[in-house]
Amino acid sequence: MVAVPERKSLLRAVIGVVSLLASLIVIPIGFVLLISHAQGGNTARTLARPLGVLMAGGGLLAFGIAMLIWELSVRYDIRR
Protein backbone atom coordinates (compact mmCIF):
# COMPACT_ATOMS: atom_id res chain seq x y z
CA MET A 1 0.00 0.00 0.00
CA VAL A 2 1.38 3.41 -0.95
CA ALA A 3 1.54 6.00 1.83
CA VAL A 4 -0.07 9.28 0.85
CA PRO A 5 1.68 12.27 2.46
CA GLU A 6 -0.56 14.49 4.54
CA ARG A 7 -0.84 18.18 3.81
CA LYS A 8 -0.27 21.08 6.13
CA SER A 9 -3.47 22.51 7.51
CA LEU A 10 -3.87 25.97 8.95
CA LEU A 11 -7.30 24.91 10.22
CA ARG A 12 -5.77 22.19 12.44
CA ALA A 13 -3.37 24.70 13.96
CA VAL A 14 -6.10 27.29 14.56
CA ILE A 15 -8.43 24.72 16.13
CA GLY A 16 -5.59 23.55 18.39
CA VAL A 17 -4.71 27.07 19.55
CA VAL A 18 -8.35 28.05 20.09
CA SER A 19 -8.91 24.86 22.09
CA LEU A 20 -5.87 25.58 24.27
CA LEU A 21 -6.99 29.15 24.89
CA ALA A 22 -10.52 28.00 25.73
CA SER A 23 -9.11 25.49 28.22
CA LEU A 24 -7.15 28.30 29.91
CA ILE A 25 -10.48 30.04 30.48
CA VAL A 26 -12.62 27.02 31.40
CA ILE A 27 -10.25 25.38 33.92
CA PRO A 28 -10.03 28.41 36.28
CA ILE A 29 -13.82 28.76 36.11
CA GLY A 30 -14.08 25.12 37.21
CA PHE A 31 -11.76 25.74 40.14
CA VAL A 32 -13.75 28.80 41.21
CA LEU A 33 -16.94 26.72 41.10
CA LEU A 34 -15.22 23.98 43.10
CA ILE A 35 -14.09 26.43 45.78
CA SER A 36 -17.55 27.96 46.02
CA HIS A 37 -18.95 24.43 46.32
CA ALA A 38 -16.58 23.66 49.21
CA GLN A 39 -17.85 26.70 51.08
CA GLY A 40 -21.50 25.81 50.51
CA GLY A 41 -23.40 22.56 50.73
CA ASN A 42 -21.73 19.24 50.07
CA THR A 43 -24.17 17.25 48.00
CA ALA A 44 -23.28 15.12 45.01
CA ARG A 45 -25.74 17.02 42.84
CA THR A 46 -24.00 20.35 43.40
CA LEU A 47 -20.57 18.77 42.93
CA ALA A 48 -21.44 17.56 39.43
CA ARG A 49 -21.30 21.02 37.86
CA PRO A 50 -17.76 22.00 39.01
CA LEU A 51 -16.40 18.58 38.11
CA GLY A 52 -18.11 18.70 34.72
CA VAL A 53 -16.58 22.09 33.98
CA LEU A 54 -13.13 20.82 35.04
CA MET A 55 -13.53 17.74 32.83
CA ALA A 56 -14.52 19.93 29.89
CA GLY A 57 -11.46 22.09 30.46
CA GLY A 58 -9.22 19.03 30.61
CA GLY A 59 -10.76 17.68 27.44
CA LEU A 60 -10.17 20.96 25.63
CA LEU A 61 -6.57 20.98 26.85
CA ALA A 62 -5.92 17.43 25.68
CA PHE A 63 -7.62 18.03 22.33
CA GLY A 64 -5.65 21.23 21.72
CA ILE A 65 -2.31 19.58 22.52
CA ALA A 66 -3.14 16.61 20.30
CA MET A 67 -4.10 18.86 17.38
CA LEU A 68 -0.92 20.91 17.68
CA ILE A 69 1.27 17.81 17.91
CA TRP A 70 -0.47 16.38 14.84
CA GLU A 71 -0.05 19.59 12.86
CA LEU A 72 3.60 20.07 13.83
CA SER A 73 4.44 16.47 13.00
CA VAL A 74 2.91 16.88 9.54
CA ARG A 75 4.42 20.31 8.98
CA TYR A 76 7.98 19.29 9.89
CA ASP A 77 7.70 15.72 8.58
CA ILE A 78 8.32 14.06 11.93
CA ARG A 79 7.39 10.39 11.84
CA ARG A 80 7.60 7.68 14.45
C-alpha positions as CSV (number, residue, x, y, z in Angstrom):
1,M,0.0,0.0,0.0
2,V,1.4,3.4,-0.9
3,A,1.5,6.0,1.8
4,V,-0.1,9.3,0.8
5,P,1.7,12.3,2.5
6,E,-0.6,14.5,4.5
7,R,-0.8,18.2,3.8
8,K,-0.3,21.1,6.1
9,S,-3.5,22.5,7.5
10,L,-3.9,26.0,9.0
11,L,-7.3,24.9,10.2
12,R,-5.8,22.2,12.4
13,A,-3.4,24.7,14.0
14,V,-6.1,27.3,14.6
15,I,-8.4,24.7,16.1
16,G,-5.6,23.6,18.4
17,V,-4.7,27.1,19.6
18,V,-8.4,28.1,20.1
19,S,-8.9,24.9,22.1
20,L,-5.9,25.6,24.3
21,L,-7.0,29.2,24.9
22,A,-10.5,28.0,25.7
23,S,-9.1,25.5,28.2
24,L,-7.2,28.3,29.9
25,I,-10.5,30.0,30.5
26,V,-12.6,27.0,31.4
27,I,-10.3,25.4,33.9
28,P,-10.0,28.4,36.3
29,I,-13.8,28.8,36.1
30,G,-14.1,25.1,37.2
31,F,-11.8,25.7,40.1
32,V,-13.8,28.8,41.2
33,L,-16.9,26.7,41.1
34,L,-15.2,24.0,43.1
35,I,-14.1,26.4,45.8
36,S,-17.6,28.0,46.0
37,H,-19.0,24.4,46.3
38,A,-16.6,23.7,49.2
39,Q,-17.9,26.7,51.1
40,G,-21.5,25.8,50.5
41,G,-23.4,22.6,50.7
42,N,-21.7,19.2,50.1
43,T,-24.2,17.3,48.0
44,A,-23.3,15.1,45.0
45,R,-25.7,17.0,42.8
46,T,-24.0,20.3,43.4
47,L,-20.6,18.8,42.9
48,A,-21.4,17.6,39.4
49,R,-21.3,21.0,37.9
50,P,-17.8,22.0,39.0
51,L,-16.4,18.6,38.1
52,G,-18.1,18.7,34.7
53,V,-16.6,22.1,34.0
54,L,-13.1,20.8,35.0
55,M,-13.5,17.7,32.8
56,A,-14.5,19.9,29.9
57,G,-11.5,22.1,30.5
58,G,-9.2,19.0,30.6
59,G,-10.8,17.7,27.4
60,L,-10.2,21.0,25.6
61,L,-6.6,21.0,26.8
62,A,-5.9,17.4,25.7
63,F,-7.6,18.0,22.3
64,G,-5.7,21.2,21.7
65,I,-2.3,19.6,22.5
66,A,-3.1,16.6,20.3
67,M,-4.1,18.9,17.4
68,L,-0.9,20.9,17.7
69,I,1.3,17.8,17.9
70,W,-0.5,16.4,14.8
71,E,0.0,19.6,12.9
72,L,3.6,20.1,13.8
73,S,4.4,16.5,13.0
74,V,2.9,16.9,9.5
75,R,4.4,20.3,9.0
76,Y,8.0,19.3,9.9
77,D,7.7,15.7,8.6
78,I,8.3,14.1,11.9
79,R,7.4,10.4,11.8
80,R,7.6,7.7,14.5
